[in-house]
Amino acid sequence: MSRGYRDNDSKRYFDWLYYANIDLLAANELIDQPLCYNTVAFHCQQAIEKAIKGYLLYRRHRLYDGHNLPWLCKQAMQEDPHFGQWLDRASMLNRFYIEARYPADFLLRLDEETVMRVLTETAEMSRFIMKLVHFDFASYRYQGAPARKEE
């Protein structure tokens, strides 16, 4: 067990991937609200954090603690070197864990172009991870989630 391990964290990789997809869904829902750009970036960081943790749980059968995306990406690279293509993007996303959520003297101000790039790159990285573990969000039914409305 690692530092900060919580007994109630799911030990099922597909639950982590489900929640990663929920964060990406939330980011997509908020993208049309300029006042929520920081929140979009935070959800993108969270989506990739959970997706990589889900991947590592899938491969190593071990939970990982922490929010450092470059470190998590390097752990995943030990299992699949193709994660190396995402290391720079993981570093870029990493800053949104703290900076996007808390007020500071020098506020993070994301513009539309930047937040769209963040969202696009997050979606690409997420698809890469979901493909590796053969996870299909549309088909998966999380036990505790309310039923989704069919369109």
BELZI-V12820 format. One record per residue. N is the residue number from 1. SS is DSSP state (2 for helix, 1 for strand, 0 for the rest). PSI is psi in whole degrees, -180 to 180 (999 if undefined). D_CENTER is the distance of its C-alpha to the mean C-alpha in Angstrom with 1 decimal. Layout:
{{N	SS	PSI	D_CENTER} {N	SS	PSI	D_CENTER}}
This chain:
{{1	0	146	21.5} {2	0	171	19.7} {3	0	135	20.2} {4	0	8	18.9} {5	0	136	18.4} {6	0	132	18.7} {7	0	-28	20.9} {8	0	-1	19.3} {9	0	136	15.8} {10	0	141	15.7} {11	0	15	16.9} {12	0	116	16.0} {13	2	-35	13.2} {14	2	-26	13.3} {15	2	-40	12.6} {16	2	-40	9.2} {17	2	-35	8.6} {18	2	-49	10.3} {19	2	-31	8.3} {20	2	-42	5.0} {21	2	-35	7.7} {22	2	-42	9.2} {23	2	-41	6.8} {24	2	-39	7.3} {25	2	-44	10.8} {26	2	-43	11.3} {27	2	-43	10.5} {28	2	-34	13.0} {29	2	-31	15.4} {30	2	-7	15.7} {31	0	-25	16.1} {32	0	2	19.8} {33	0	99	20.3} {34	2	-32	20.8} {35	2	-15	21.0} {36	2	11	17.3} {37	2	-40	16.0} {38	2	-38	14.8} {39	2	-36	13.0} {40	2	-47	11.4} {41	2	-41	10.2} {42	2	-45	9.0} {43	2	-34	7.0} {44	2	-45	5.6} {45	2	-45	5.1} {46	2	-39	3.9} {47	2	-45	1.7} {48	2	-37	2.2} {49	2	-49	4.1} {50	2	-37	4.6} {51	2	-45	5.1} {52	2	-42	7.2} {53	2	-39	8.7} {54	2	-42	9.6} {55	2	-47	11.1} {56	2	-37	13.0} {57	2	-40	14.2} {58	2	-45	15.4} {59	2	-40	17.2} {60	2	-8	18.4} {61	0	40	18.7} {62	0	136	17.6} {63	0	143	15.1} {64	0	140	13.7} {65	0	162	13.8} {66	0	167	12.6} {67	0	7	10.0} {68	0	101	11.4} {69	2	-41	9.1} {70	2	-40	12.4} {71	2	-45	13.8} {72	2	-40	11.2} {73	2	-40	11.5} {74	2	-35	15.2} {75	2	-44	15.2} {76	2	-33	13.8} {77	2	-28	16.4} {78	2	-26	19.0} {79	2	-37	18.3} {80	0	109	17.9} {81	2	-16	19.0} {82	2	-18	17.4} {83	2	-19	14.2} {84	2	-30	16.5} {85	2	-16	16.1} {86	2	-2	12.6} {87	2	-45	13.7} {88	2	-40	14.9} {89	2	-37	11.8} {90	2	-40	9.7} {91	2	-42	12.7} {92	2	-45	12.7} {93	2	-28	9.3} {94	2	-36	10.2} {95	0	-19	13.0} {96	0	-7	11.2} {97	0	-44	10.5} {98	0	-52	14.3} {99	0	-30	16.0} {100	0	-12	14.4} {101	0	-23	15.3} {102	0	142	18.8} {103	0	147	22.0} {104	0	168	23.6} {105	0	-36	26.8} {106	0	94	25.1} {107	0	144	22.6} {108	0	120	19.6} {109	0	107	20.7} {110	0	137	18.6} {111	0	171	20.6} {112	2	-44	20.0} {113	2	-45	20.0} {114	2	-46	17.4} {115	2	-33	15.0} {116	2	-39	15.7} {117	2	-43	15.0} {118	2	-46	11.6} {119	2	-43	10.8} {120	2	-46	12.6} {121	2	-35	11.1} {122	2	-44	7.5} {123	2	-40	9.3} {124	2	-46	11.3} {125	2	-39	9.0} {126	2	-45	7.3} {127	2	-40	11.1} {128	2	-48	12.1} {129	2	-44	10.2} {130	2	-35	11.3} {131	2	-38	14.7} {132	2	-36	15.1} {133	2	4	14.9} {134	0	45	16.6} {135	0	128	14.3} {136	0	102	15.6} {137	0	-40	13.9} {138	0	-29	17.1} {139	0	-22	19.2} {140	0	139	17.4} {141	0	104	18.8} {142	0	137	17.3} {143	0	-44	20.3} {144	0	2	19.7} {145	0	144	18.6} {146	0	155	21.3} {147	0	140	22.4} {148	0	145	20.9} {149	0	133	23.6} {150	0	142	24.8} {151	0	999	25.5}}
